[in-house]
Amino acid sequence: MTRFARHRMLTGMFAASLLAAATPSFAQEVRLDVPYVPTSQTTVDEMLKIANVTAKDYVIDLGSGDGRIVVSAAKLGATAMGVDINPQRIKESHENAKAAGVTDKVKFFQQDLFQTKFSDATVLTMYLLPSVNLRLRPTILNEMKPGTRIVSHDFDMGDWKPDQFKDLGTDQVYFWLVPAKVEGAWTAKVGADSYKFDLTQKFQEVSGTATMGGKTLKVENGRLAGENFTFELVDGGNRRVMMGKVSGGSITGKDWSATKG
Ligand SMILES: C[S@@+](CC[C@H](N)C(=O)[O-])C[C@H]1O[C@@H](n2cnc3c(N)ncnc32)[C@H](O)[C@@H]1O
């Protein structure tokens, strides 16, 4: 099935799930924001591979279905948590974790993903809907640590471009790193020179100016990969590649540093 056919199916089923809310059943008590469509095991494996999940990770799957992403992450040694609003899915998840022998590494909770604290995950996985991704985006960008890995099956994050994208033919995998925040004014020491940086940030992309005395240089092609910041300092025809690590209000490079303000 193509991405668009599946998108139509997901959104079509979504409408159906709302209609079902009028019938006296589980659906009467809970409103599904996304219908249940499981990710194929091949795509689960690709999602965990693109995020480079290891035993050091804490993986959270929002809307975890039958727990397949959580169980697969645990099989790689990670600890993992899944939340799903449908109690039937949570029951299946416990059964699947038991069958895979990973009950000590996983937790499943029947709860609303919008009421779930997920900022302590090192990897966040999602197979939701574009509108749901966009509702989660501010929390991801503002509350998750720089460098946190985000993976989404099939759906993007609007104008936050993915850092990696893999087209598997029937499925697509999107990958982002939560970028550090560098927008605004910085005082930088580059060798013996002092600069005032004024940076503009759009997600992982950065541009701006660097002023020293009456001279203004350009900051171009700035890019954040989590807390790793790379840009070019452009002085006429000269381009100098600068690299540094952002940690809160400071940036530290090999032969330069900056502090916020
Ligand atoms: C497309 S399925 C993805 C399942 C699983 N993550 C996977 O990739 O196989 C979306 C899941 O989100 C769940 N869901 C829908 N709305 C939810 C909400 N508000 N809170 C938690 N789970 C929700 C559904 O029950 C469903 O299992």
The ligand as a MOL file (V3000), in Angstrom:
LIG
                    3D

  0  0  0     0  0            999 V3000
M  V30 BEGIN CTAB
M  V30 COUNTS 27 29 0 0 0
M  V30 BEGIN ATOM
M  V30 1 C -1.2170 3.8090 14.0500 0
M  V30 2 S -1.2890 2.9470 15.5930 0 CHG=1
M  V30 3 C 0.4530 2.6720 15.9440 0
M  V30 4 C 0.7140 1.5040 16.8510 0
M  V30 5 C 2.2150 1.2240 17.1190 0
M  V30 6 N 2.9180 2.4000 17.5580 0
M  V30 7 C 2.8650 0.6920 15.8800 0
M  V30 8 O 3.5940 1.4650 15.2410 0
M  V30 9 O 2.6400 -0.4840 15.5380 0 CHG=-1
M  V30 10 C -1.7520 4.2500 16.7260 0
M  V30 11 C -2.0860 3.8260 18.1330 0
M  V30 12 O -2.3600 5.0000 18.9030 0
M  V30 13 C -3.3770 4.6860 19.8410 0
M  V30 14 N -3.9910 5.9550 20.2630 0
M  V30 15 C -4.8630 6.7150 19.5870 0
M  V30 16 N -5.1390 7.8350 20.2710 0
M  V30 17 C -4.4250 7.7970 21.4130 0
M  V30 18 C -4.2600 8.6650 22.5240 0
M  V30 19 N -4.9010 9.8290 22.6070 0
M  V30 20 N -3.4140 8.2910 23.5020 0
M  V30 21 C -2.7450 7.0960 23.4500 0
M  V30 22 N -2.8650 6.2380 22.4320 0
M  V30 23 C -3.6830 6.5830 21.4120 0
M  V30 24 C -4.3000 3.7430 19.1300 0
M  V30 25 O -5.0520 2.9540 20.0450 0
M  V30 26 C -3.2980 2.9280 18.2840 0
M  V30 27 O -2.9300 1.7370 18.9320 0
M  V30 END ATOM
M  V30 BEGIN BOND
M  V30 1 1 1 2
M  V30 2 1 2 3
M  V30 3 1 2 10
M  V30 4 1 3 4
M  V30 5 1 4 5
M  V30 6 1 5 6
M  V30 7 1 5 7
M  V30 8 2 7 8
M  V30 9 1 7 9
M  V30 10 1 10 11
M  V30 11 1 11 12
M  V30 12 1 11 26
M  V30 13 1 12 13
M  V30 14 1 13 14
M  V30 15 1 13 24
M  V30 16 1 14 15
M  V30 17 1 14 23
M  V30 18 2 15 16
M  V30 19 1 16 17
M  V30 20 1 17 18
M  V30 21 2 17 23
M  V30 22 1 18 19
M  V30 23 2 18 20
M  V30 24 1 20 21
M  V30 25 2 21 22
M  V30 26 1 22 23
M  V30 27 1 24 25
M  V30 28 1 24 26
M  V30 29 1 26 27
M  V30 END BOND
M  V30 END CTAB
M  END
